[in-house]
Amino acid sequence: MSIWFTIGKLAKETGTKVNTIRYYEEIGMMPEPARTEGNQRRYQQQHVNRLAFIRHSRALGFSLDQIRSLLDLQDRPDHSCETADRIARENLAEVESRIARLQSLKSELTRMIDQCSHGTVADCRVVETLANHGLCETRHS
């Protein structure tokens, strides 16, 4: 006997919004669930597992396209994991790049704050630096 979940219970079980579940179905990342005679969706444990995989992948910063590729690989367990490794390495490189940008932003904010004399806004280094991009040590896009 299999356990069935409504979309609301699936959402609660996985911490996912109902609209997000519908979206993942719409773009083909979640398999179509069975439907009752009243056209209500009925999910099984496989849906919970797949949605948990998607959510965990998103939390780790993988794009939807990367997750789609990883799901395709998961559906073919006899294939080499070389592609999964490549996707993870690409994601790691992106994370490292974001960390470097954030560290640069942190340095710039720290510098602005440290140079603030805590006087009036007319003499505020934070406001002055934000108004004049040329005063920034780091170039931001």
C-alpha positions as CSV (number, residue, x, y, z in Angstrom):
1,M,0.0,0.0,0.0
2,S,1.5,3.3,-1.0
3,I,1.1,6.6,0.8
4,W,-0.4,9.4,-1.1
5,F,0.2,13.1,-0.6
6,T,-1.9,16.1,-1.6
7,I,0.0,19.0,-3.0
8,G,-0.5,20.8,0.3
9,K,1.0,17.9,2.2
10,L,3.9,17.6,-0.3
11,A,4.6,21.3,0.2
12,K,4.6,20.9,4.0
13,E,6.7,17.7,3.9
14,T,9.4,19.4,1.8
15,G,9.1,23.0,2.9
16,T,8.3,24.0,-0.7
17,K,5.5,26.5,-1.8
18,V,2.6,25.0,-3.7
19,N,3.3,27.4,-6.6
20,T,6.9,26.2,-6.8
21,I,5.8,22.6,-7.0
22,R,3.4,23.5,-9.8
23,Y,6.2,25.4,-11.5
24,Y,8.6,22.4,-11.3
25,E,5.9,20.3,-12.8
26,E,5.3,22.8,-15.6
27,I,9.0,22.9,-16.6
28,G,9.3,19.1,-16.4
29,M,11.5,18.8,-13.3
30,M,8.8,17.0,-11.4
31,P,7.0,14.1,-12.9
32,E,3.2,14.5,-13.4
33,P,1.4,13.1,-10.4
34,A,-1.6,10.8,-10.6
35,R,-5.0,12.6,-10.4
36,T,-8.2,11.7,-8.6
37,E,-11.5,11.7,-10.4
38,G,-11.9,15.2,-9.1
39,N,-8.6,16.1,-10.8
40,Q,-6.7,16.6,-7.5
41,R,-3.0,15.8,-7.7
42,R,-1.8,12.7,-5.7
43,Y,1.9,12.4,-5.0
44,Q,3.9,9.5,-3.8
45,Q,7.2,9.1,-1.9
46,Q,9.1,9.3,-5.2
47,H,7.8,12.9,-5.6
48,V,8.9,13.8,-2.1
49,N,12.4,12.4,-2.8
50,R,12.7,14.2,-6.1
51,L,11.5,17.5,-4.7
52,A,14.0,17.1,-1.8
53,F,16.8,16.5,-4.3
54,I,15.7,19.7,-6.2
55,R,15.5,21.8,-3.0
56,H,18.9,20.6,-1.7
57,S,20.5,21.3,-5.1
58,R,19.0,24.8,-5.1
59,A,20.2,25.4,-1.6
60,L,23.7,24.5,-2.8
61,G,23.4,27.1,-5.6
62,F,22.9,24.8,-8.6
63,S,20.9,26.4,-11.5
64,L,17.7,24.9,-12.8
65,D,19.5,23.7,-15.9
66,Q,22.2,22.1,-13.8
67,I,19.6,20.4,-11.6
68,R,17.8,19.2,-14.7
69,S,21.0,17.6,-15.9
70,L,21.6,16.0,-12.5
71,L,18.1,14.7,-12.3
72,D,18.6,13.1,-15.8
73,L,21.8,11.5,-14.5
74,Q,20.0,10.3,-11.3
75,D,17.4,8.6,-13.6
76,R,20.2,6.7,-15.3
77,P,22.2,5.3,-12.4
78,D,24.3,3.0,-14.6
79,H,26.0,6.0,-16.4
80,S,29.4,7.5,-15.4
81,C,29.3,10.3,-12.8
82,E,31.7,12.4,-14.9
83,T,29.0,14.8,-15.9
84,A,27.8,15.2,-12.3
85,D,31.4,15.9,-11.2
86,R,31.8,18.5,-14.0
87,I,28.5,20.2,-13.0
88,A,29.5,20.3,-9.3
89,R,33.0,21.7,-10.2
90,E,31.3,24.5,-12.4
91,N,29.0,25.3,-9.5
92,L,32.0,25.4,-7.0
93,A,33.8,27.8,-9.4
94,E,30.8,30.1,-9.4
95,V,30.5,30.0,-5.6
96,E,34.2,30.8,-5.3
97,S,33.7,33.8,-7.7
98,R,30.7,35.0,-5.6
99,I,32.7,34.7,-2.4
100,A,35.5,36.8,-3.9
101,R,33.0,39.5,-5.0
102,L,31.4,39.5,-1.5
103,Q,34.8,39.7,0.1
104,S,35.6,42.7,-2.1
105,L,32.3,44.3,-1.1
106,K,33.0,43.7,2.5
107,S,36.4,45.4,2.3
108,E,34.9,48.4,0.6
109,L,32.1,48.7,3.1
110,T,34.5,48.3,6.0
111,R,36.8,51.0,4.5
112,M,33.8,53.4,4.1
113,I,32.7,52.8,7.7
114,D,36.2,53.1,9.1
115,Q,36.6,56.4,7.3
116,C,33.3,57.8,8.7
117,S,33.9,60.6,11.2
118,H,30.4,60.2,12.7
119,G,29.8,63.9,12.2
120,T,27.1,65.3,9.9
121,V,25.8,63.9,6.7
122,A,27.5,66.7,4.9
123,D,30.8,65.2,6.0
124,C,29.8,61.5,5.9
125,R,32.3,59.4,4.1
126,V,29.7,56.6,3.5
127,V,27.3,59.0,1.7
128,E,30.2,60.6,-0.2
129,T,31.6,57.3,-1.4
130,L,28.2,56.1,-2.5
131,A,27.6,59.4,-4.4
132,N,31.0,59.3,-6.1
133,H,31.8,55.9,-7.5
134,G,35.4,57.2,-8.2
135,L,36.1,57.1,-4.5
136,C,35.6,53.3,-4.3
137,E,38.7,51.2,-4.2
138,T,36.9,48.3,-5.8
139,R,35.0,48.6,-9.1
140,H,31.5,47.2,-9.0
141,S,29.2,46.6,-11.9
